[in-house]
C-alpha cells in the first residue's frame, strides 16, 4: 500500500485545513487508517484513527471536537478535517495504514501500522 498525503499549509490560528491521504491497492479497504503528527523535538503522536469500515474512530483528547477523520473506501482515501487550528497543532502530519484486516477497533500505537506516507507540513501562526 502506497500512501500520499496532501492538503497541508500555513494558516492562522482559528482557521481550517483538510488533509487527504490517497492509497494505492485494494488492500486499503481492509486496513485501519490513522493520522499521526510530529513536531520538531517531539515524538510522533497519534492524532486520529478510523477502522476499516468507518464504524470506529478515535481521537487525541486535544483535538476532539475540532478534528474529524473520515474515509472513502470506494476512492481509496482517508481525510482529516481540522477546524479551529491552534499553534500547538503545527507539525508534520503522516497518514498510516495497518492493523489486521477487518478489525473493529482503532490502534493508537504507531508500531502497529505497516505503511506510512511521506508527511505533509501544517504550520499555524498565532
C-alpha positions as CSV (number, residue, x, y, z in Angstrom):
1,X,0.0,0.0,0.0
2,X,1.4,3.3,-1.1
3,X,0.1,6.4,0.8
4,X,0.3,10.0,-0.4
5,X,-0.8,12.9,1.7
6,X,-1.9,16.4,0.6
7,X,-3.6,19.5,2.0
8,X,-1.0,20.9,4.4
9,X,-0.1,24.5,4.5
10,X,0.3,27.7,6.5
11,X,-2.8,29.1,8.2
12,X,-3.6,31.5,11.0
13,X,-4.9,30.3,14.4
14,X,-8.6,29.5,14.2
15,X,-8.5,28.5,10.5
16,X,-9.3,25.2,9.0
17,X,-7.4,22.7,6.8
18,X,-8.4,19.4,5.3
19,X,-5.7,16.8,4.9
20,X,-6.2,13.9,2.4
21,X,-4.4,10.6,2.0
22,X,-4.7,8.6,-1.2
23,X,-3.8,5.0,-1.1
24,X,-3.0,2.6,-3.9
25,X,-4.2,-1.0,-3.9
26,X,-7.4,-2.7,-3.0
27,X,-6.0,-3.8,0.4
28,X,-6.7,-0.2,1.6
29,X,-10.3,-1.2,2.2
30,X,-9.3,-3.8,4.8
31,X,-6.9,-1.6,6.7
32,X,-7.4,0.6,9.7
33,X,-6.1,4.1,9.0
34,X,-4.7,6.8,11.2
35,X,-3.1,10.2,11.2
36,X,-0.1,10.9,13.3
37,X,1.9,14.1,13.7
38,X,5.4,15.0,14.7
39,X,6.5,18.5,15.8
40,X,10.2,19.4,16.0
41,X,11.9,17.9,19.0
42,X,8.9,15.9,19.9
43,X,7.9,12.3,19.5
44,X,5.4,11.2,16.8
45,X,1.9,11.1,18.3
46,X,-1.4,9.6,17.4
47,X,-4.0,12.2,16.3
48,X,-7.0,10.3,14.9
49,X,-7.8,6.8,13.6
50,X,-10.6,5.0,11.8
51,X,-11.2,1.3,11.4
52,X,-11.7,-0.4,8.1
53,X,-15.4,0.3,7.6
54,X,-15.5,3.7,9.3
55,X,-17.6,2.5,12.2
56,X,-14.9,3.1,14.8
57,X,-13.0,6.3,15.3
58,X,-10.6,7.6,18.0
59,X,-9.1,10.9,18.7
60,X,-6.3,12.5,20.7
61,X,-8.0,14.4,23.5
62,X,-6.7,17.7,22.5
63,X,-8.2,17.5,19.0
64,X,-11.6,16.1,20.0
65,X,-14.4,18.3,18.7
66,X,-12.1,20.1,16.3
67,X,-10.8,17.3,14.0
68,X,-12.8,14.7,12.1
69,X,-11.4,11.7,10.4
70,X,-13.3,10.0,7.6
71,X,-12.7,7.5,4.8
72,X,-14.0,6.8,1.3
73,X,-13.2,3.2,0.5
74,X,-14.5,3.5,-3.0
75,X,-11.9,6.2,-3.8
76,X,-9.1,4.8,-1.5
77,X,-8.9,8.0,0.5
78,X,-8.9,9.0,4.2
79,X,-9.3,12.6,5.2
80,X,-8.7,14.7,8.3
81,X,-10.8,17.8,8.6
82,X,-9.1,20.2,11.1
83,X,-11.0,23.1,12.4
84,X,-10.0,25.9,14.8
85,X,-6.3,25.1,14.3
86,X,-4.0,26.3,17.1
87,X,-0.2,26.8,17.1
88,X,0.2,23.6,19.1
89,X,-1.3,21.7,16.1
90,X,1.7,22.6,14.0
91,X,3.6,19.6,12.9
92,X,4.3,17.2,10.0
93,X,1.2,15.0,9.6
94,X,1.5,11.5,8.5
95,X,-1.0,9.1,7.2
96,X,-0.7,5.4,8.2
97,X,-2.3,2.1,7.3
98,X,-2.2,-1.1,9.3
99,X,-3.9,-3.5,11.7
100,X,-5.3,-6.9,11.0
101,X,-7.9,-6.8,8.2
102,X,-11.4,-6.0,9.3
103,X,-10.5,-5.0,12.8
104,X,-13.3,-3.4,14.8
105,X,-11.1,-1.2,16.9
106,X,-8.6,1.7,16.4
107,X,-5.0,1.3,17.3
108,X,-3.0,4.3,18.7
109,X,0.3,2.6,18.7
110,X,2.4,3.7,15.7
111,X,4.3,0.4,15.7
112,X,1.1,-1.4,14.7
113,X,0.9,0.5,11.4
114,X,2.7,-1.1,8.4
115,X,2.5,1.7,5.8
116,X,3.3,5.4,6.0
117,X,3.0,8.4,3.8
118,X,5.8,10.9,3.4
119,X,4.1,13.5,5.5
120,X,2.6,17.0,4.9
121,X,3.5,20.1,6.8
122,X,0.9,22.0,8.8
123,X,2.0,25.4,10.1
124,X,-0.2,27.6,12.3
125,X,0.6,31.2,13.1
126,X,-0.7,32.9,16.2
